[in-house]
Amino acid sequence: MSRDLNWRRGRSGRPLARAKARLRREGANVCWRCGGGIDLDLPPNHPMAWTLDHKVPLSRGGDALDPANHAEAHRRCNSAAGNRVTAPPQPTSRRW
């Protein structure tokens, strides 16, 4: 049972809700994975809705409550990444 409590620590509750509210309020509303804008008026279950993404997944040892580990993402982009640790694509210049 101890492992189960450690595994769930930080995945829900008031501290995480506060972190989500802060990021949603103060963030740029741009997906860190694809670079597209995020519409905050979409329902939460919509694929392009706003969600909090952990840069280092919790299953890989990332801290659920560390603001440096938080980023904004589309629900679809967050789900597609799974628990892989990948850097977001870097924008390329059109100039040669």
C-alpha positions in Angstrom: 0.0 0.0 0.0 2.9 2.4 0.6 4.0 2.1 -3.0 0.5 3.0 -4.2 0.4 6.1 -2.0 3.9 7.2 -3.3 2.8 6.5 -6.9 -0.3 8.7 -6.5 1.4 11.5 -4.6 0.9 14.7 -6.4 -1.3 13.4 -9.2 -4.5 14.9 -7.8 -5.6 17.2 -5.0 -5.5 20.8 -4.2 -1.7 21.5 -4.8 -2.0 20.2 -8.4 -5.3 22.0 -9.0 -3.6 25.3 -7.9 -0.6 24.6 -10.2 -3.0 24.0 -13.2 -5.0 27.1 -12.4 -1.8 29.2 -12.2 -0.4 27.9 -15.5 -3.7 28.3 -17.3 -4.1 31.9 -16.0 -0.5 33.0 -16.6 0.6 30.8 -19.5 1.0 31.8 -23.1 -1.7 29.3 -24.2 0.7 27.7 -26.7 1.3 24.0 -26.9 4.9 23.3 -26.0 4.9 20.1 -28.2 3.5 21.3 -31.5 3.6 25.1 -31.1 -0.1 25.6 -31.9 -2.4 27.9 -30.0 -4.7 26.4 -27.4 -8.4 27.5 -27.2 -9.3 27.8 -23.5 -13.0 27.7 -24.3 -13.0 24.1 -25.6 -14.5 21.4 -23.4 -12.0 19.5 -21.3 -12.5 16.2 -23.3 -11.9 17.9 -26.7 -8.6 16.7 -28.4 -7.4 20.3 -28.8 -8.3 21.4 -25.3 -5.8 22.7 -22.8 -4.0 20.3 -20.4 -1.1 20.4 -18.1 1.8 18.3 -19.4 4.8 17.1 -17.4 8.0 17.6 -19.3 9.5 14.7 -17.4 6.7 12.1 -17.0 5.7 11.1 -13.5 6.4 7.5 -14.4 10.0 8.4 -15.2 10.6 10.2 -11.9 9.3 13.7 -12.8 7.9 15.8 -9.9 4.2 16.4 -10.2 4.3 19.7 -8.3 7.5 21.3 -9.6 6.5 24.3 -11.8 9.7 23.8 -13.9 8.2 20.4 -14.9 4.9 21.9 -16.0 4.0 22.9 -19.6 0.9 23.7 -21.5 -0.2 21.2 -24.2 -3.1 20.1 -26.3 -4.8 17.0 -24.9 -4.0 15.2 -28.2 -0.3 16.1 -28.1 0.0 15.2 -24.4 -1.7 11.8 -25.0 0.4 11.1 -28.1 3.7 11.6 -26.2 2.8 9.1 -23.6 5.6 8.7 -21.1 8.4 9.3 -23.6 10.9 12.0 -22.7 11.3 14.0 -25.9 12.3 17.5 -26.6 9.7 19.6 -28.4 10.4 20.2 -32.1 12.5 23.3 -32.7 11.0 25.8 -35.1 13.0 26.1 -38.3 13.7 29.2 -40.2 12.3 29.6 -43.7 15.5 31.5 -44.7 18.3 29.6 -46.2 
